[in-house]
Amino acid sequence: MVEAVGAEMFGEPLYPTIADKAAFLMFSVISNHVFQDGNKRTGLEAALLFLKLNGYKLKTDLKNISISDWEGILIEKGDSSNSNELLINFTLEVASGQIRLDGCKLWFAENIEMLK
């Protein structure tokens, strides 16, 4: 699975950005039920470790992404005191199928920054 983040089609990367790659790792582990237990924790930690190894981290003030009727994506600025809750809810929404890979990519794109 780790090699899959570098996959290409017709010479173009399937996951061109760091955010796309982190989203793919998290989404794949969670959605494919790699383990009997702990898929959500492992998927999130895999994405966070990937970000750290590539010089990125989650922002302190996370943004919430709501998907309405699978058509529109609404991004709302989160509350920094609520960032843990937003991260937990995001992970649970990925696990329940409410957020698909494209939404996961967008969430990471909006919520990561380079390490200082």
For each residue, the residues with C-beta under 8 A, 3 or more apart:
1: 4 25 28 29 34
2: 5 25
3: 6 7
4: 1 7 24 28
5: 2 15 21 24 25 50
6: 3 13 15
7: 3 4 13 14 15
8: 11 12 13 14
9: 12 14
10:
11: 8
12: 8 9 16
13: 6 7 8 16
14: 7 8 9
15: 5 6 7 20 21 23 24
16: 12 13 20
17: 20 21 109
18: 21 22 51 54 56 112
19: 22 23 105 108 109 112
20: 15 16 17 23 24 105 108 109
21: 5 15 17 18 24 25 50
22: 18 19 25 26 47 48 50 51 56 108 112
23: 15 19 20 26 27 47 101 104 105 107 108
24: 4 5 15 20 21 27 28 101 104 105
25: 1 2 5 21 22 28 29 43 46 47 50
26: 22 23 29 30 43 44 46 47 91 94 104 108
27: 23 24 30 31 43 94 100 101 104
28: 1 4 24 25 31 32 34 43
29: 1 25 26 32 34 39 42 43 46
30: 26 27 33 39 40 43 44 91 94 95
31: 27 28 94 95 97
32: 28 29
33: 30 39
34: 1 28 29 39 42
35: 38 39 42
36:
37:
38: 35 41 42
39: 29 30 33 34 35 42 43 95
40: 30 43 44 91 92 94 95
41: 38 44 45
42: 29 34 35 38 39 45 46
43: 25 26 27 28 29 30 39 40 46 47 91 94
44: 26 30 40 41 47 48 87 91
45: 41 42 48 49
46: 25 26 29 42 43 49 50
47: 22 23 25 26 43 44 50 51 108
48: 22 44 45 51 52 57 58
49: 45 46 52 53
50: 5 21 22 25 46 47 53 54
51: 18 22 47 48 54 56 57 58 112
52: 48 49 55 56 57 115
53: 49 50
54: 18 50 51
55: 52 114 115
56: 18 22 51 52 112 113 114 115
57: 48 51 52 112 113 114 115
58: 48 51 62 83 87 111 112 113
59: 62 63 111 112 113
60: 80 83
61: 77 78 79 80 83
62: 58 59 78 80 83 86 87 111
63: 59 75 76 77 78 86 107 110 111
64: 75 76 77 78 86 89 90
65: 73 74 75 76 90 99 103 106 107 110
66: 73 74 76
67: 70 72 73 74 98 99 103
68: 71 72 74
69: 72
70: 67 100
71: 68
72: 67 68 69
73: 65 66 67 103 106
74: 65 66 67 68
75: 63 64 65 106 110
76: 63 64 65 66
77: 61 63 64
78: 61 62 63 64 82 83 86
79: 61 82 83
80: 60 61 62 83
81:
82: 78 79 85 86
83: 58 60 61 62 78 79 80 86 87
84: 87 88
85: 82 88 89
86: 62 63 64 78 82 83 89 90
87: 44 58 62 83 84 90 91
88: 84 85 91 92
89: 64 85 86 92 93
90: 64 65 86 87 93 94 99 107
91: 26 30 40 43 44 87 88 94 95
92: 40 88 89 95 96
93: 89 90 96 98 99
94: 26 27 30 31 40 43 90 91 98 99 104
95: 30 31 39 40 91 92
96: 92 93
97: 31 100
98: 67 93 94
99: 65 67 90 93 94 103 104 107
100: 27 70 97 103 104
101: 23 24 27 104 105
102: 105 106
103: 65 67 73 99 100 106 107
104: 23 24 26 27 94 99 100 101 107 108
105: 19 20 23 24 101 102 108 109
106: 65 73 75 102 103 109 110
107: 23 63 65 90 99 103 104 110 111
108: 19 20 22 23 26 47 104 105 111 112
109: 17 19 20 105 106 112
110: 63 65 75 106 107
111: 58 59 62 63 107 108
112: 18 19 22 51 56 57 58 59 108 109
113: 56 57 58 59
114: 55 56 57
115: 52 55 56 57
116:
